[in-house]
Amino acid sequence: MVPEPILLVDDEPELRVSLREALQADGYSVMEADGAETALAMIERTHYPVIVTDLNMPAGQSGLDLIKEVKARDPKSLCVVITGFATLDTSIEAIKRGAYDFLQKPFKLEALEAVLDRALEFSRLQRRLDTYQSDLESRVLARVAEMKAFQEDVLCLNGLLRNALGETEEGPMVGPFLDYLKTRFSPDGFVLFLSGPSGTWTILKREGQRPWTASHDLPKAEQFSEMLEWGRESGYADGYLVPLRHAQRTLGAVFLGFESRSAFSAEDPVFQLWCNQVIAALHSLHRTRAYAAAQAAKRV
C-alpha cells in the first residue's frame, strides 16, 4: 500500500530535512514546505491527510494562521503542531483553530510517529465514514426515485383499469394495457391469449416479427399456473409466458419475447401490477357477461 502523504512545514532546513529523512526511513511519505506560503500553495494541488507545522515561523507566517487557512481550504486535513515555545494559551489557541494534536520540542521520534499514526488512522476512518454517508445518500435518493416512479406507474395503471371497466369487448378493454406494456417493458414481440372452453386458447392480440403463436402448444389453461421461460420455443433469446389467473381460474396468458438477453423480470413489481390490473379487468368483463346472460335467461 502506498503510504499517505504527510506535509512537514518548518522554516529550519536542517531540522526539516533530518525529520523528513527519519520519518521516511520508518515508512512514511513526507513532503517539505519551508513556510506557510509554500505549504498553502502545495495544498492547493494535493490533499495531505496530515500536516505537521512549526508554530513559530518568520513574521507573517505564523503556524496558527497556517492552521486556520488549512482548515478553510482543506477541512479534512489534520494539523499537528510542534513548537519549542509552548504555553497554555498557544496550545488552546491552536486547538481552537483546528489543530489535531500538539507536540513540544524537543520530542522523541517515537512520540511524533505515535501522533502521526493516530492522525492517519483518524483520517482513514473519516474517509470511510464520508464514503458510507455518500453511498447511503445515493441509495436513499435512488430509492426515493424508484418509489416515485412506481407511484406514477400505480396511478397510470389504476387509471387504465377504471377506464377498462366501462368496456364490453376484450379488444378495446386491453388495448391501453398493451400500449403501456410496449412502452414500459419494450418487448420485441408479445402475444395476449385468452382462455376458452375446455382449456383452449385464442389469440386476442399479437405484435412482433416472429412471436411464438402456437396456442396448441401451451399448457392447458386449468394446468397453467406458473411463469414459463419460453425463449427457444418462441425463437427469441428471452421469452416469458405468464398466466393471468383469478382465484383458481386461468383467464388468459401473456407472452413477451426479446431479441437479445434482457433485464426484464416477471417478478418486477410494475409488471406484477400490470398483470393484476389486466386480470381485474378480464374478471370484471366475465362477471358482467355472466350477469347479462343470467338476466337474459330469466326473461326467456
C-alpha positions in Angstrom: 0.0 0.0 0.0 1.4 3.4 -0.9 1.8 5.5 2.3 -0.4 8.6 2.6 1.5 11.8 2.2 2.4 14.0 5.2 3.4 17.6 4.7 6.1 18.9 7.0 6.2 22.7 7.5 9.2 24.3 9.2 11.5 27.2 8.4 14.6 25.5 9.8 16.1 23.5 6.9 18.3 21.2 8.9 15.5 20.2 11.3 13.1 19.8 8.5 15.4 17.6 6.4 16.5 15.4 9.3 12.9 14.9 10.4 11.8 14.0 6.9 14.6 11.5 6.4 13.9 9.9 9.8 10.2 9.5 9.0 10.8 8.2 5.5 13.2 5.6 6.9 10.3 4.4 9.0 8.0 4.1 6.0 6.2 7.5 6.0 5.7 9.5 2.8 6.8 13.1 3.6 6.9 16.3 1.6 8.5 19.5 2.8 7.5 23.2 2.9 9.8 25.9 4.2 6.9 28.1 5.4 3.2 28.8 5.4 3.1 30.4 1.9 4.7 27.4 0.3 2.5 25.0 2.3 -0.7 26.7 1.2 0.4 26.6 -2.5 1.1 22.8 -2.1 -2.3 22.0 -0.5 -4.0 23.7 -3.4 -2.5 21.0 -5.6 -2.5 18.0 -3.3 -4.6 16.7 -0.3 -2.4 16.0 2.7 -4.2 13.9 5.3 -1.8 15.2 8.0 0.2 18.5 8.1 2.9 18.9 10.7 3.8 22.5 11.2 6.0 24.5 13.5 4.2 27.1 15.5 6.7 29.9 15.4 8.0 30.8 11.9 9.2 34.1 10.4 6.9 37.2 10.6 3.8 36.8 8.6 4.0 33.0 8.6 2.5 32.0 12.0 1.7 28.4 12.4 -1.6 29.4 14.0 -2.5 31.4 10.8 -1.5 28.4 8.7 -3.8 26.1 10.6 -6.7 28.5 10.1 -6.0 28.7 6.4 -5.6 24.9 6.0 -9.0 24.3 7.7 -10.6 26.8 5.4 -9.2 25.4 2.2 -9.0 21.6 3.1 -11.1 20.9 6.2 -10.2 17.2 6.0 -6.5 17.8 6.6 -5.4 17.3 10.2 -2.8 19.7 11.6 -0.2 18.6 14.2 1.6 21.5 15.8 5.3 21.3 17.0 6.9 24.1 18.9 9.7 24.8 21.3 7.8 27.7 23.0 4.5 26.1 24.1 2.3 27.9 26.5 -1.2 27.0 27.7 -2.6 30.0 25.8 -0.9 29.0 22.5 -2.0 25.4 23.0 -5.6 26.4 23.5 -5.5 28.8 20.5 -4.0 26.1 18.3 -6.8 23.7 19.2 -9.4 26.4 18.7 -8.1 27.0 15.2 -8.4 23.3 14.4 -5.2 21.6 15.4 -5.5 17.9 15.8 -2.6 17.5 18.3 0.3 19.3 19.9 4.0 18.3 20.5 6.6 20.4 22.4 10.2 20.4 21.3 12.4 18.5 22.0 10.4 15.3 21.3 11.3 11.8 20.6 10.7 10.5 17.1 8.5 7.7 18.6 6.2 10.3 20.1 5.7 12.1 16.8 5.1 8.8 15.0 2.5 7.8 17.5 0.7 11.1 16.9 1.0 10.6 13.1 -0.3 7.1 13.3 -3.3 8.2 15.2 -3.9 11.1 12.9 -3.6 8.9 9.7 -5.9 6.3 11.2 -8.4 9.0 12.1 -8.2 10.4 8.5 -8.8 6.9 7.1 -11.8 6.4 9.3 -13.1 9.8 8.4 -12.9 9.0 4.7 -14.7 5.7 5.2 -17.5 7.5 7.0 -17.7 10.1 4.3 -17.9 7.3 1.7 -20.5 5.5 3.6 -22.6 8.6 4.1 -22.3 9.4 0.4 -23.3 5.9 -0.6 -26.2 6.0 1.8 -27.4 9.3 0.5 -27.1 7.9 -3.1 -29.1 4.8 -2.1 -31.7 6.9 -0.4 -32.1 9.2 -3.4 -32.2 6.2 -5.8 -34.9 4.5 -3.6 -36.9 7.7 -3.4 -36.8 8.0 -7.2 -37.8 4.3 -7.6 -40.8 4.9 -5.2 -41.8 8.0 -7.1 -41.6 6.2 -10.4 -43.6 3.2 -9.0 -46.2 5.6 -7.7 -46.6 7.1 -11.2 -47.0 3.5 -12.6 -49.6 2.7 -10.0 -51.6 5.9 -10.8 -51.3 5.2 -14.5 -52.4 1.5 -14.3 -55.2 2.4 -11.9 -56.5 4.9 -14.4 -56.3 2.2 -17.2 -58.3 -0.2 -15.0 -61.0 2.4 -14.3 -61.4 3.1 -18.0 -61.4 -0.6 -18.8 -64.3 -1.3 -16.5 -66.6 0.6 -18.9 -65.7 -1.5 -21.9 -67.8 -4.5 -23.1 -65.3 -6.1 -25.5 -61.9 -7.6 -24.8 -60.0 -5.7 -27.6 -60.8 -2.1 -26.6 -60.6 -3.1 -23.0 -57.0 -4.4 -23.1 -55.7 -2.2 -25.9 -54.4 0.6 -23.5 -52.8 -2.0 -21.2 -50.9 -3.5 -24.2 -49.8 0.0 -25.3 -48.5 0.5 -21.7 -46.7 -2.9 -21.8 -44.9 -2.0 -25.0 -43.8 1.4 -23.7 -42.8 0.3 -20.2 -41.0 -3.0 -21.0 -40.1 -2.7 -24.7 -40.6 -6.3 -25.8 -39.7 -7.1 -29.4 -42.9 -9.2 -29.6 -45.8 -10.2 -27.5 -49.0 -12.3 -27.6 -52.0 -11.9 -25.4 -54.0 -15.2 -25.1 -57.5 -15.7 -23.7 -58.6 -19.0 -22.3 -61.6 -20.6 -23.9 -63.8 -23.7 -23.3 -62.1 -27.0 -22.4 -58.7 -25.3 -21.8 -58.3 -24.0 -25.3 -56.7 -20.7 -26.1 -57.5 -17.9 -28.5 -55.1 -15.1 -29.6 -56.5 -11.7 -28.8 -53.5 -9.6 -29.8 -50.1 -10.3 -31.3 -47.2 -8.0 -32.2 -43.7 -8.6 -33.4 -41.9 -10.1 -36.4 -41.7 -13.6 -35.1 -43.6 -14.1 -31.8 -44.4 -17.6 -30.9 -48.1 -18.2 -31.5 -48.6 -21.9 -31.3 -51.5 -21.8 -28.9 -52.0 -25.6 -29.1 -48.5 -26.0 -27.5 -49.5 -24.0 -24.4 -50.3 -25.9 -21.2 -53.9 -26.5 -20.7 -55.5 -23.4 -19.1 -56.5 -25.3 -15.9 -53.0 -26.7 -15.6 -51.1 -23.5 -16.3 -50.2 -21.7 -13.0 -46.6 -20.6 -13.2 -44.5 -18.4 -15.4 -42.5 -20.3 -18.0 -39.3 -19.2 -19.8 -40.1 -19.8 -23.4 -37.2 -18.3 -25.3 -36.1 -21.2 -27.6 -39.6 -22.3 -28.4 -40.5 -18.8 -29.4 -37.4 -18.0 -31.5 -36.4 -15.2 -29.1 -33.3 -15.1 -26.9 -35.5 -14.3 -24.0 -39.2 -15.3 -23.8 -41.6 -15.3 -20.9 -45.1 -16.9 -20.8 -47.1 -15.6 -17.8 -50.6 -16.8 -16.8 -53.3 -14.4 -15.9 -55.2 -16.1 -13.1 -58.0 -15.1 -10.8 -58.5 -17.4 -7.9 -58.3 -20.9 -9.4 -59.3 -19.9 -12.9 -56.8 -19.0 -15.7 -58.3 -16.1 -17.6 -55.5 -15.7 -20.1 -51.8 -15.5 -20.6 -49.3 -13.0 -21.9 -46.1 -13.8 -23.8 -43.2 -11.3 -24.0 -40.2 -12.0 -26.4 -36.9 -10.2 -26.5 -34.4 -10.5 -29.4 -31.4 -10.3 -27.1 -30.8 -11.1 -23.4 -32.9 -8.6 -21.5 -33.2 -7.1 -18.0 -36.9 -8.0 -17.9 -38.1 -9.9 -14.9 -41.6 -11.3 -14.5 -41.2 -10.5 -10.7 -40.9 -6.8 -11.5 -43.5 -5.1 -9.2 -44.7 -2.9 -12.1 -45.2 -6.0 -14.3 -46.9 -7.8 -11.5 -49.2 -4.8 -11.0 -49.9 -4.7 -14.8 -50.9 -8.4 -14.7 -53.2 -7.8 -11.7 -54.9 -4.9 -13.3 -55.5 -6.9 -16.6 -56.8 -9.8 -14.5 -59.2 -7.5 -12.7 -60.4 -6.0 -16.0 -60.9 -9.5 -17.5 -62.6 -10.8 -14.4 -65.0 -7.8 -14.4 -65.8 -8.4 -18.0 -66.6 -12.1 -17.4 -68.8 -11.2 -14.4 -70.6 -8.6 -16.5 -71.3 -11.1 -19.3 -72.3 -13.8 -16.8 -74.8 -11.4 -15.2 -76.2 -10.3 -18.6 -76.6 -14.0 -19.6 -78.4 -14.7 -16.4 -80.8 -11.8 -16.9 -81.4 -12.9 -20.4 -82.2 -16.4 -19.3 -84.7 -15.1 -16.8 -86.6 -13.2 -19.5 -86.9 -16.3 -21.7 
